[in-house]
Amino acid sequence: LSSLSGLTHESHKKDVEQVYLRCSEGSIEWMYPTGALIVNLRPNTSPASYKHLTVCIKPFKDSAGANIYLEKTGELKLLVRDGDRSPSKVYCFGYDQGGLFIEATPQQDISRKITGFQYELMSKGIASDLHTFSAPCRPCSDTEVLLAVCTSDFVIRGSIQDVTNEAEEQESIIHVGVNKLYRQKSKVFQLTGESGNWRGQIKTLLECGVKPGDGDFLFTGRMHFGEARLGCAPRFKDFQRMYKEAKDKGLNPCEIGPD
């Protein structure tokens, strides 16, 4: 978390400050924004790899007091307008498309304003898996499923216990009962209650129309801003068929026990 305050240079309201961030994910919080802020993302990787990176930002729900631009060689492209209220909206761009320029807007009152957002840097290949880049409701091909099993942040066999639709955020929360945990990058799926059952939540877009149903699925996906986002999710029996066919031909990209 990087925290700054415009009060430290209140007498120089046209000042432009620069911050340099080395982490691949984190957040910026600018209190009482005045002037402008240039955010330089400088991850601890080789500069040659920068062109393969995608940057995503997710404004805080109550972020206010500044416009956020994408800036390259002096040209500004508005990303987030001050006052926009789009819950959970994520803005992504290629690292080589420019940096972030945050400009405070004139304020008529002295009420507390905080401009802030979370950010993530990821490879363009991973970013293309996320709902912000791809068609989220399209069924995955056999090849895509088998690759997802090898590269996803979480891979589980489970059933849909319930689905909660959040109209305001245009998202659905899938409540999953886990029968087998193959992999998870973060502890999204955990043991709950005295019964010792594993549970967890996965988010997807409301437009996909996910509904509770019988049977097991193979859930795969990515972690995005601390949340599990749904990737490929075939019925488990279909995954078993795909996996067996690929293994018999020696074409499965990685080994996983499908049973």
Number of C-alpha atoms within 10 A of each C-alpha: 12 12 10 17 14 22 13 10 14 14 10 12 14 13 14 14 14 11 12 12 17 12 15 15 18 16 18 21 18 23 19 22 28 27 19 21 22 18 16 15 20 14 16 10 10 8 10 7 11 17 13 14 19 21 23 22 24 20 24 20 15 15 19 24 24 28 19 23 20 18 18 14 7 8 9 15 14 13 18 21 14 16 12 13 15 15 14 15 15 18 14 17 18 19 20 13 12 19 20 20 25 28 21 23 16 11 13 6 7 7 8 10 18 21 25 25 20 17 22 19 22 18 16 17 11 14 22 14 20 19 17 15 12 11 12 18 17 10 13 15 12 18 14 12 22 22 15 23 24 17 15 22 19 26 24 24 21 23 23 19 15 16 19 15 19 12 9 10 13 15 18 22 21 23 19 23 20 23 15 14 15 15 15 18 12 13 10 16 21 13 12 11 9 6 7 9 13 18 19 18 19 22 20 22 20 18 11 13 12 18 13 14 11 8 11 19 22 24 27 27 24 26 18 16 17 10 13 25 24 25 28 26 20 19 16 20 15 12 19 16 13 17 24 14 14 16 14 9 9 9 13 18 16 12 11 12 7 15 8
